[in-house]
Amino acid sequence: MKFTSFLLTVFLLLSCVETVKLVGLHEETPVPTTSETALIILGTVQDAGSPHIACKRECCASLFHNQDPNRQVVSLGLADVENKKTFLFEATPDMTRQTKALKEFASFGEKETPDGVFLTHAHIGHYTGLMYFGKEAMNADKVPVYAMPKMKHFLQTNGPWSQLVSTQNIAITSTTNGRPIELTSNITITPLLVPHRDEYSETVGYIIAGPNKKALFIPDIDKWGKWETSIIEMIQQVDYAFLDATFYDGEEINNRDISQIPHPFIIESMTKFKDLPASEKQKIYFIHFNHTNPVLNRDSPQHQKVIDNGFNIAHIYDVVSL
């Protein structure tokens, strides 16, 4: 019996050693730096992240025990090196790491918070990171937040967000559809209303204009056909287009009514854009991926199909110069 117990103990120890070896298989991508006005992708995943809460699918199974640090909720960072300013698009649940990455990317000054945060709408992955500016966290001092009128009203009149306003942790500037905001001599931002599930606020995308190039950022929209603006014409007006790609197709969601969470499927977008010249297709970066979306796996056939069709898939810490 003693010998059996000894063998069992050795087996368990060896098993633990093997488990330790498995931890950390996901390596974090290093943050690049910039010497010019540029955008950096700080996250690409849908609001609830990956792994997704209560997910029992294969796409989540290993991630619960072996987190992938590159899977962060959708966000863009913007740096103007000449004017030493940084800006953040979306206040996500991953904002703690994203603000630090933005600071490292900009590589100037010691300021830990951006010079402005732009919100698209009131869904959990796009504004709840504001909580980190509050008393329980950094107790920030008047961080500028840019929001549309309904979004501003929502933050001002609903706790705990209203406390951020009353204690001046944030200072909200109201924005207007289609009206450019000149942030610096190098940067102009223009909000664009888009159709989406607007339970608490409007939803906007942004044109982000630098000294030389422009980017379009629309992480959430119901369907391209519901927008009164032509997405193809918008793509033609910019140099980069970061577009909603929440689902690859309808088959990946079989436990919820897909009509209640409308987004343009990647396969729909590729069909819509199939006749664009190669140069126009190369502007498109699909972003905002649900945890079920197979393109999150770079080895998947779906990921390869997107690339083969001439489009791009956004990856964390990709950088585009403006």
Phi and psi in degrees as a GROMACS rama.xvg file:
@    title "Ramachandran Plot"
@    xaxis  label "Phi"
@    yaxis  label "Psi"
@TYPE xy
-63.4605  -41.4059  LYS-2
-64.6363  -40.2089  PHE-3
-62.503  -43.2311  THR-4
-62.3141  -39.1829  SER-5
-62.666  -44.9788  PHE-6
-62.8698  -38.8301  LEU-7
-64.1175  -40.6167  LEU-8
-63.4568  -44.4644  THR-9
-61.583  -42.951  VAL-10
-60.2881  -44.0593  PHE-11
-65.1489  -40.004  LEU-12
-62.9734  -44.3637  LEU-13
-63.9536  -37.6416  LEU-14
-63.3186  -40.2769  SER-15
-65.0091  -40.4577  CYS-16
-61.2422  -42.5411  VAL-17
-65.1934  -37.5465  GLU-18
-63.2833  -41.6101  THR-19
-60.1549  -38.2648  VAL-20
-63.5436  -28.9281  LYS-21
-78.6235  -23.7533  LEU-22
-71.4457  138.378  VAL-23
88.1241  18.9892  GLY-24
-65.7971  -29.4346  LEU-25
-84.9939  118.288  HIS-26
-95.5957  138.683  GLU-27
-78.2433  132.186  GLU-28
-69.3388  132.146  THR-29
-68.6643  146.444  PRO-30
-79.9579  125.428  VAL-31
-77.1773  175.3  PRO-32
-121.323  167.219  THR-33
-134.945  151.414  THR-34
-117.68  11.7215  SER-35
-147.08  173.158  GLU-36
-64.1626  123.72  THR-37
-157.951  156.566  ALA-38
-101.081  145.018  LEU-39
-127.786  135.589  ILE-40
-80.8683  121.309  ILE-41
-105.24  -5.76311  LEU-42
-176.129  151.596  GLY-43
-132.019  -2.4541  THR-44
-97.5393  152.152  VAL-45
-59.7059  164.469  GLN-46
-42.8423  -45.9788  ASP-47
-86.9666  1.94894  ALA-48
79.041  -175.318  GLY-49
-147.981  115.272  SER-50
-71.8752  154.762  PRO-51
-93.8174  141.586  HIS-52
-55.3439  134.263  ILE-53
66.9209  10.369  ALA-54
-72.7023  131.091  CYS-55
-112.187  5.9607  LYS-56
-77.871  163.432  ARG-57
-61.2617  -31.884  GLU-58
-65.6397  -17.2459  CYS-59
-108.406  -24.845  CYS-60
-50.2466  -54.9783  ALA-61
-71.7169  -25.7486  SER-62
-72.6284  -24.0093  LEU-63
-65.3196  -32.669  PHE-64
-100.886  -13.5445  HIS-65
-143.051  75.7962  ASN-66
-59.2683  140.998  GLN-67
-99.218  108.87  ASP-68
-64.8673  -14.7069  PRO-69
-82.5229  -10.1501  ASN-70
-91.8675  87.7286  ARG-71
-119.068  156.729  GLN-72
-70.2144  147.706  VAL-73
-55.566  129.413  VAL-74
-165.405  149.434  SER-75
-121.218  144.828  LEU-76
-112.139  149.235  GLY-77
-132.219  129.095  LEU-78
-123.598  132.163  ALA-79
-113.237  98.3978  ASP-80
-66.7607  -40.4983  VAL-81
-59.4759  -43.4627  GLU-82
-96.5217  1.2884  ASN-83
53.5112  53.9415  LYS-84
-130.879  145.837  LYS-85
-129.15  151.054  THR-86
-139.387  150.906  PHE-87
-121.948  135.96  LEU-88
-107.799  113.988  PHE-89
87.3622  140.185  GLU-90
-111.071  92.3226  ALA-91
-94.7223  168.192  THR-92
-60.8273  -17.0184  PRO-93
-98.1509  18.6585  ASP-94
-64.1723  -28.2149  MET-95
-56.0225  -50.9207  THR-96
-73.6843  -32.1702  ARG-97
-70.7857  -37.9872  GLN-98
-67.2348  -36.9105  THR-99
-66.0065  -42.4671  LYS-100
-62.942  -38.9808  ALA-101
-63.6639  -41.0909  LEU-102
-62.2642  -43.2531  LYS-103
-66.2379  -37.8123  GLU-104
-63.9957  -43.6705  PHE-105
-72.0391  -34.3714  ALA-106
55.99  29.0436  SER-107
-133.017  143.663  PHE-108
71.1374  177.24  GLY-109
-114.856  2.72932  GLU-110
-68.476  129.745  LYS-111
-88.8309  -18.8378  GLU-112
-109.672  150.924  THR-113
-70.4274  165.119  PRO-114
-83.323  1.18322  ASP-115
179.777  146.236  GLY-116
-122.991  125.314  VAL-117
-104.201  126.206  PHE-118
-103.979  143.324  LEU-119
-94.3596  -37.9958  THR-120
-174.543  177.063  HIS-121
-98.0328  53.4606  ALA-122
-108.906  151.328  HIS-123
-55.5979  -33.0812  ILE-124
-80.6474  -2.31657  GLY-125
-115.397  -10.9708  HIS-126
-140.987  -17.8836  TYR-127
-68.1594  -15.9666  THR-128
-64.7745  -14.3626  GLY-129
-56.7347  -23.8052  LEU-130
-57.8954  -27.3005  MET-131
-72.2688  -11.1713  TYR-132
-84.7664  -7.92939  PHE-133
-81.357  -178.8  GLY-134
-60.0352  -36.083  LYS-135
-71.6443  -13.4017  GLU-136
-118.005  -110.886  ALA-137
-89.1052  -9.99402  MET-138
52.0283  57.3019  ASN-139
-66.6469  163.651  ALA-140
-115.393  100.117  ASP-141
53.2134  50.195  LYS-142
-64.5872  124.141  VAL-143
-66.5755  128.021  PRO-144
-123.814  128.525  VAL-145
-105.71  125.756  TYR-146
-150.39  151.492  ALA-147
-68.4887  163.428  MET-148
-54.7671  -46.4477  PRO-149
-67.1739  -37.6628  LYS-150
-64.4746  -43.0441  MET-151
-60.4874  -46.0358  LYS-152
-62.0884  -41.2192  HIS-153
-59.6255  -44.3482  PHE-154
-68.517  -36.1121  LEU-155
-74.7405  -23.7591  GLN-156
-116.057  3.24622  THR-157
-129.169  125.064  ASN-158
-75.7011  154.789  GLY-159
-84.0753  0.243779  PRO-160
-66.3142  -34.4448  TRP-161
-61.4665  -28.9708  SER-162
-67.1154  -33.3195  GLN-163
-61.9309  -33.0934  LEU-164
-76.3498  -48.2729  VAL-165
-66.7178  -31.8398  SER-166
-92.0908  4.81726  THR-167
59.7665  33.3003  GLN-168
-71.6593  -31.5788  ASN-169
-129.912  154.602  ILE-170
-127.534  115.011  ALA-171
-92.3969  130.238  ILE-172
-107.261  126.742  THR-173
-78.3365  135.756  SER-174
-110.365  164.814  THR-175
-129.03  136.044  THR-176
-53.7139  125.789  ASN-177
79.2111  -3.95545  GLY-178
-96.8318  118.307  ARG-179
-66.1179  146.429  PRO-180
-117.961  116.016  ILE-181
-87.9335  106.563  GLU-182
-83.7002  -42.8852  LEU-183
-144.493  -178.601  THR-184
-66.3889  -13.8929  SER-185
-109.565  -14.4602  ASN-186
-130.343  130.513  ILE-187
-130.996  134.679  THR-188
-118.723  132.757  ILE-189
-125.438  117.473  THR-190
-77.8563  145.311  PRO-191
-131.188  118.887  LEU-192
-64.3467  134.612  LEU-193
-131.314  152.473  VAL-194
-75.0026  128.949  PRO-195
-159.014  179.359  HIS-196
-74.6871  93.3707  ARG-197
-96.8557  65.5952  ASP-198
-64.6533  -39.9215  GLU-199
-120.029  -17.8517  TYR-200
-156.317  173.024  SER-201
-69.8623  172.107  GLU-202
-126.168  133.126  THR-203
-128.82  156.373  VAL-204
-107.616  -178.792  GLY-205
-137.71  143.228  TYR-206
-96.577  122.026  ILE-207
-109.772  107.619  ILE-208
-105.934  125.019  ALA-209
-100.742  -167.925  GLY-210
-67.8937  -23.0988  PRO-211
-127.263  -26.8116  ASN-212
-139.876  165.224  LYS-213
-126.508  148.889  LYS-214
-126.984  143.998  ALA-215
-106.77  131.368  LEU-216
-126.086  107.803  PHE-217
-130.941  87.5326  ILE-218
-77.5684  -20.3014  PRO-219
-140.273  128.627  ASP-220
-157.709  152.255  ILE-221
-69.1601  -66.64  ASP-222
-148.824  149.013  LYS-223
-59.9413  -34.7375  TRP-224
-69.1318  -17.2241  GLY-225
-83.8766  -13.2783  LYS-226
-85.2263  131.191  TRP-227
-69.2556  -15.7725  GLU-228
-94.2578  142.677  THR-229
-77.46  118.549  SER-230
-64.4953  -33.0204  ILE-231
-66.0256  -41.0297  ILE-232
-65.4927  -36.5359  GLU-233
-65.2251  -41.7287  MET-234
-60.563  -38.5109  ILE-235
-66.2186  -23.026  GLN-236
-89.0197  -8.64878  GLN-237
-122.409  175.509  VAL-238
-102.617  -22.9105  ASP-239
-140.448  145.39  TYR-240
-135.712  108.13  ALA-241
-94.2634  108.245  PHE-242
-120.084  147.612  LEU-243
-52.3352  122.037  ASP-244
-138.164  43.0413  ALA-245
-51.5733  -48.5237  THR-246
-119.132  143.249  PHE-247
-72.3348  -45.4051  TYR-248
-156.112  -179.917  ASP-249
-76.1266  -15.156  GLY-250
-71.1904  -24.1017  GLU-251
-74.1236  -17.8935  GLU-252
-109.481  104.34  ILE-253
-119.987  6.42677  ASN-254
-116.044  4.23074  ASN-255
-139.534  156.789  ARG-256
-75.3072  109.168  ASP-257
-62.755  -23.923  ILE-258
-68.6071  -20.4963  SER-259
-85.1761  -10.6928  GLN-260
-133.187  60.9014  ILE-261
-69.1872  135.503  PRO-262
-150.569  157.404  HIS-263
-72.5158  118.563  PRO-264
-62.5349  150.131  PHE-265
-58.2025  -40.9637  ILE-266
-64.7637  -32.0379  ILE-267
-68.5331  -43.5648  GLU-268
-64.7451  -41.649  SER-269
-63.6562  -36.249  MET-270
-66.4187  -43.5291  THR-271
-62.9246  -36.0474  LYS-272
-98.9702  7.85876  PHE-273
-64.4298  -27.2945  LYS-274
-92.4057  1.56258  ASP-275
-68.3511  148.565  LEU-276
-60.4269  156.828  PRO-277
-55.8434  -36.8451  ALA-278
-65.0841  -32.522  SER-279
-76.5298  -39.956  GLU-280
-60.0666  -36.5618  LYS-281
-67.8469  -15.3581  GLN-282
-72.9091  -23.0937  LYS-283
-86.0669  125.082  ILE-284
-119.421  111.671  TYR-285
-73.1973  139.562  PHE-286
-149.642  171.184  ILE-287
68.9747  66.853  HIS-288
-95.6851  128.159  PHE-289
-62.4311  156.115  ASN-290
-62.0634  -20.3123  HIS-291
-85.6282  -10.2814  THR-292
-69.9471  119.585  ASN-293
-66.1762  -17.294  PRO-294
-71.5084  -11.7946  VAL-295
-61.6111  -25.52  LEU-296
-92.0136  111.288  ASN-297
-64.9729  -16.749  ARG-298
-93.5262  1.43066  ASP-299
-78.2479  151.584  SER-300
-63.5937  -29.9203  PRO-301
-67.9734  -41.5973  GLN-302
-59.4197  -45.0598  HIS-303
-67.0225  -34.6683  GLN-304
-64.3039  -39.7725  LYS-305
-60.4462  -45.5384  VAL-306
-65.5216  -43.2222  ILE-307
-62.9931  -27.4185  ASP-308
-85.1345  4.23053  ASN-309
94.7746  7.42697  GLY-310
-103.293  172.752  PHE-311
-115.016  153.522  ASN-312
-114.348  125.212  ILE-313
-68.4522  137.066  ALA-314
-126.855  149.15  HIS-315
-57.4098  136.523  ILE-316
70.3701  14.3364  TYR-317
-62.1467  145.37  ASP-318
-127.038  135.669  VAL-319
-127.038  134.111  VAL-320
-84.0523  140.895  SER-321
